[in-house]
Amino acid sequence: MFTRSSPSAAPSRSRSSLSRRAGRLATVALAATACVTAVSGSANAIVNGQEATQRYPFMATLPQTAKFPTGDGDTIDVRAQCGASLITSRWLVTAAHCVNPEALDGIVRIGSNDRESGGTVRHIKRTVTHPAYDVESNPSRNDIALVELDRPVKEKPIRIAKSVGEPGTPTRLLGFGTVLDTDYLPDAVFPDKLKQLDTRIGAVNECSPGRADKTRICTISKTPGAMACFGDSGGPQIQRGRDGRWELVGATSGDGDTDPTCGTGPGMYTNVPAYSKWIDKTIHSHR
């Protein structure tokens, strides 16, 4: 969910990279470093995106609550969310840094364009983090996890693409992340309505060295100053298949550059098709 570097740095406006912050979610103050008190937002989000133009029945939200350090020894309750994508009637894929059990509220909302109402709500039965997830690497490696629901849902899942499109392929991002581009979480502002942003697959060299590879997608916005941000993590990056239907290619993971603000650089997404064998094996093992 694009996180800060550490709780002790919360009062200062750290300039460390967003992916470093994202990677430390699981070890530093849990989701408190990724969440702030949610308030009504404007029409612009995913930082300079737009309100969703259609329903996305596969879009899911993982509400989270944790303690946020204020810097004077006190903490405040903070609430936000990660995104996720429904890939079967009871399984979702998200970012690994989104599934710390001490942060999750234990429920999932599926298929709603409203952050806190509508759709179908289910309880989380289990989460499975990729065994090679490396929270300490910069950027985080194998930042992918699965969430199993306690009961199936009727919403239509999204299929996982066989492969990510070539550089230049149009894609779209979805999320309820902050509408305000900031590297200081207490300033974040979450929207009430789902947002989208049209993007494209970038070449590896369009992201900072070492950030994009076969498992991480460099993503370029078609709108200047726009990209996913705090609260969007784990959410879908989608592309059109040959039949014109949406298919899943990415899960929001972090930034593709070293600039700490979201809108100034490319985004970095976990390449979901690259993990299709692990996903299939995991789901099959829990039938």
N, C-alpha and C positions, 0 to 999 in steps of 0.2 A: 504493500500500500504506500510505497514511497516514504521512507522513514528518516528520522533525524539520526544523528550519529550516536548520541548517548543522552540519558536523562540529565546528567550533570550539566550538559550543554544547553538544556532547554531554554533558560532565560536569555542566552546569547544567540545571535543570529548566525549560526555556523555556516561556513561556506563550503563544507565538505560535499562530495557528490551525492546525488540522490540515490544512486544504486548502492553506495556504501551504507546509507541510511536504511535502504530497503533490506539489505542483507542482514542487518543487525536486529531486525524486528524480533526474531525468535530468541535472542539472548539478552536484549537490553530493554527492560521495562515493557516487554511484550507489546501488545497493541497500543499501549499508552503512547508510544513514540510515533504511532501512525494515525492516531485519531485525535480529534478535538470535538468539543461540543457542537453538535450539528444545528445549523440554523437555516432558515429559508434562504435560497439563492436567487440569482438573477437568471435570465434566459441563456446566458453564456456559461458553459462549463466544459469539463475536460479541458479547462482553460481555453476559452475562445472557441469552443465547439458550438453546437446548436441543439435545440430540443429535438428529441427523437421524432423522426418523420413517420414511423410505423411501429407496430408491436414486434417485439423480439421475444417469442415465447420461451426461448432457451436462456434468456438473461436471468441470472440469479444474483442475490445479494446475501452476504454473510455479515449480519450485524455483529459488532464487537463492542465490548465495554472493558475499560481498564483504568488504572490509576495513573494520572499524569503528574510528574514531579513539578512543583512550582518554583523550585530553586531556593526556597526558604525553609525546607524541611517538611513542608506540607504537600499533600497531593489533592487533586481534584478528580472526580469521576469524568471520564471522557467517553464519548460514544461516536462511532463512525461505522465503516463497513469496508469489506473487500467485495470485489465482483467475482463471479464464477460463471461457467457455462454448463448447461445441462446437456450431457452427451448420451445418456440412456434415461429410462423412466425413473431411475433412482440413483444415478451417479452423476457427479459434476467434476469438472476440472478447474483448478484455480492455481494460484501461486503458493509455493511451499511456505513463504513467509507470512501467509494469511491464516494458517491453521493451528497456531499455538492454542492448546486447549484451555489455557488460563485466560485467554482473551476472548474467545468465541462465546457468544450468547447462547449457543446451542441450537439455533434455529436457522432456517434458510427460507428466503422468499423467492419464489420462482415465477417468471412470466409477467411481471408488473412493470409499467413505466413510471410508477410512483415508488419512491424510496421506502416509505413506511406504511403502505397500504396496498390492497389488491393482490392479485395473483394467488398462488397457493403457498401456504406456509407448512413446512415440515421440520421435524427435529432431526438433528444430526445423529446418525447411528455410529459412524466411525470416520476418521480421517486417515489417509495413508500418504505419507510424505515420501518422495523419491529417496531411495536409500543412499544415493550419492549427492544429495543436496549439501552444498558447502556454504554455510552462512558466513564464513569468514573471508571468502574470496571476494575480490572486487573487480567486476561485479559478481554477484552470487551465481554459482553454477548449479545447474539442475534445479532451478527454482520452479518446481511443479509439484502438485499434490492432487489427490482425489478425495472427494467427500461423498460418503454414502448416506442416503436419506433413510429414515425409518420406514417409510412407505413410498410406493411409486406415485408419480404425479401424472396428470393427463396432458400437461403441456408437451408440445412436440420438441424433442431434442434436436440439436444441431449435429450434423455429421462432421467428423474430423476429416479435413482435406487429406488427400494422398500425399501431397507435397505443397510447400509454400511456393507461390508464384515467383517468377523471375523478377529482378529489380525493375521497378516501374509499374508492377502490377497494382491496380487500385485495391485498397482495403478500407475498412471502416472500424473505428474504435467505439466502444460503448462503455458508459460508466456513470456513477453518481459522485465522482470525485470533486474536489474543491473547484469553485468557479474563480477563485482568486489565486493568481500565481505568486506563491510565497514560499520561502524556505523556512519559515517559522510557523510551526503547526498551530499555535493558538490563534493565528490570524486566518486560518483556513475557513472557507465558507462552503457548506455543502448544499447542493440544489435539492428541491423536492422532486423534480422530474428527471427522468433518464435523459442523458445527453449522448450525442454522437459526433464523430469527427471523421471526415474523409481524409485518407492518408494514402501512402503508397509504400510498397516494399523498397527499401533502400539497398544500395550496394554495401558490402562490408566496409569499404573505405569511407562511406559517408558518416559512419560513427567513429568515435575516438578509437585509437588502436587497442585491440584486445577485448573490445566490448561485444562485437558481433562475430558469430561463427556459425557452424552447422546447427547448433542448438539454440542460438539467440538471434532474433530477427532485428535488424536495423530498420526503423520505421520513420518515415519522413512525412510531415504534415503538408497538406496542400494549402493550408491557411497559415499565413505568417503569424508567428507568436502563439501558436496553438499546439497542445499536446496533452496527453493524460498526465495526471498528477496525484497528489495525496488522496486516498480513498478510491482510486480506480484500480488498484493492484488486483491481479487475478482475473480481471474482466476480459472479455473477448476482443480479439482482433479477427475480423472476418473478411473473406473474399468471395467473389462469385464463382461458382463452379461452372462447368461446361453447360449444365442444364439451366443456368441462371439462378439457382438457389444459393443461399448463403452457406458457406462452410467455414469451419473453424481452423485458423492457422496459428493464432498466438494467444498467449495469456500475459497480461500486463505485468512487467517485472521491475523495471527501473528506467534509468535514463541512458541514452546512448552517447552522451557527451559528459564532460567534466564540469559544465556550468551547473550551479546548484538550482537554478530556477527551471521550471518545467517547459515554459513556452519558447525558450531561446535555443533549444537544441533538439535533436532527434530523440525518439523513444526507443526503448529496448524491450523486446517481447520474447518470452520463452516460445520456442518453436514446438508447438504441440504435436504436429505430425512426426517429428523426430522421436517422440516418446510413445508412439502408437503401440508398439509391441509390449512395452511395460504397462501401459494402460490396459490393454486387452488381458494380459496375464494377471494383473491385479484384480480386475473385475471378475474374471473367471474363477480365481482362487477363493473368492468370497461369496460364491453362489450357494 
